[in-house]
């Protein structure tokens, strides 16, 4: 009986060993004693060993190989003569390799072969080696060794390395950019590299649209505007796989309803996985991958490892964006508020007409604090009266309003301390609401039905409460702490406007009194003396007519001279009392009258060099006239001059006026008589962009020169319809 040699390679070390088996020519083990010895030897091996004949039918299998078969196919104690195709029906590759071994005499290895039994998958190293005598191949040896522990360890090491690289790529993406789309695209590309996936995508929740927007796509598809660019949130919620918990699906064409199966099959896509992006129990997005090979559960672990980091990144960026938008909005609001306050302060500084100024302030108030109606109420004795208002209340009705201050006593102290008072519901039960109803009385349900809530801001001047700004809305709870700061700031400007108007009225009253006193002095010093002289001259002429008529002519001429001087003086005084005649007669005529009055009044020679009537606004004419009047008055009062020259000329785009005297002069760099008048001159002409210059020296006379830009044609000549009566606006 021949001995058959079996040669194979060990999976553990790659060393060759030889087994000598007693077989007959048919490939059947023939010696019972040697067979028993062989079984004893193989029973002690850690490997499973099976011997097959040339028809790939089982001749012999040791217990370990039988255990392998049981775990693979659930079969116990395989019977001799069973074909390998029945023993391993799902191992097509093994059958093909076995046939090739019989045909060519080559060995074949299958490391890590997956066996999916009832107890779960296991991994085996399987080797095929031919059996031969010296001339022929007579059978086949199949050796198996369980490698589950090794394969799982290798897979764990590979998964760990893959996860480390995946995390590193995601962390690097987040550290390298603040742009959400850039970071998400890098994360999708990392999913393709490390999963591996055919393509990967990331959707982010758009809360305003209640849909998930595709923000990143890598691999086979990189477009963001395709069919799945927008996925309704409701659709995701309905899907068993969708959005709320991780999911993995293998063999999707068999196990899952794929929307486009032909497309998936054409691209060889067999597996799908997704993982939600969750922050504080709220799903803000999800990641999904398709692959051409089935995923394992390590894939979900990898996705889970980075999903939290991506979700936190998105939440942080959304929070930063929201904060930045809030800051930008607050900066815009603050800029608008400051611009408004600047405009109001300019208006307060340039306009002393109280009522239109308050109405302008209240109009501007609406741009930062919405209201249905608003009013400025000022203290008048024991009552509050309306100084200005905007809203549905008729103007006639506001004139009748007088609210007793003593009815506001519960909140008046707070207003005196500069605190604003908010009344969320004027018909509510709060103490402030009761005060409001006590103050307005029956008007609340008569004329003030449009008021639902109210904000009172104090008007304080020099720590004295002079009134309140009342801001009302038809909405309940319209005002909160965020409105009080701005309301208080505008109320302070309104208080300044009221105080400026009061001081202006006081100053105007004093100026009128001083002007009346000056005119009285002028009448006494000039016209009264002229009338007295006329009386004396007339008495003298009467006496001469009785005694010597020929000598009566001299006193009569004297009387006529005094009468002419008195008439000139009276015209000048009347003009000062009636400045509107400047508009009727013009600047040149007014300067001529003033020059004549000055010459007669102070016995000074006045020379005039005046052009035709200039086409300038009436306000500029009045300023030039008052400056000339003040300059000639100073000359007559301080200079001891014998001659004054008044010159007016247009030089290019500027109007120039000179008042020159030959008087005693002064040091113009030091304090000098009439310097306050110079300040008044400068204030008058600076409103029009002009200037006043003084040139003088002791013993050399004085020159007052006024230079002012000529206005454009549409602003000239008596302030036509395009003229702005406020030159500093």
Secondary structure, DSSP 8 states (H G I E B T S, - for coil): --EEEEEEE-TTT--EEEEEEEB-TTS-B--HHHHHHHHHHHHT-SSEEEEEETT-BEEEE-HHHHHHHHHHH---S--TT-BHHHHTTT-HHHHHHHHHHHHH---EEEEEEEEEETTEEEEEEEEEEEEE-SS-EEEEEEEEEE-HHHHHHHHHHHHHHHHHHHHHHHHHHHHH---HHHHHHHHHHHHHHHTT-SEEEEEEEETTTTEEEEEEEEES---SSSTTSEEEHHHHHHSTTSSSS-EEEESHHHHS--TTHHHHHHTT--EEEEEEEEETTEEEEEEEEEESS---HHHHHHHHHHHHHHHHHHHHHHHHHHHHHHHHHHHHHHHHHHHHHHHHHHHHHH---HHHHHHHHHHHHTTTS--SEEEEEEEETTEEEEEEEESSS-HHHHHT--EEGGGGHHHHHHHHTT--EEES-TTSSSHHHHHHHHHHGGGGGTT-TT-SEEEEEEEEETTEEEEEEEEEESSTT---HHHHHHHHHHHHHHHHHHHHHHHHHHHHHHHHHHHHHHHHHHIIIIIIHHHHHHHHHHHHHHHHHHH-GGGHHHHHHHHHHHHHHHHHHHHHHHHHH-TTHHHHH-HHHHHHHHHHHHHHHHT-EEEEE--S-----HHHHHHHHHHHHHHHHHIIIII--SEEEEEEEEETTEEEEEEEE-S----TTS--TTHHHHHHHHHHHHTTT-EEEEEE-TTS-EEEEEEEE---GGG-TTT-TT--S-TT-
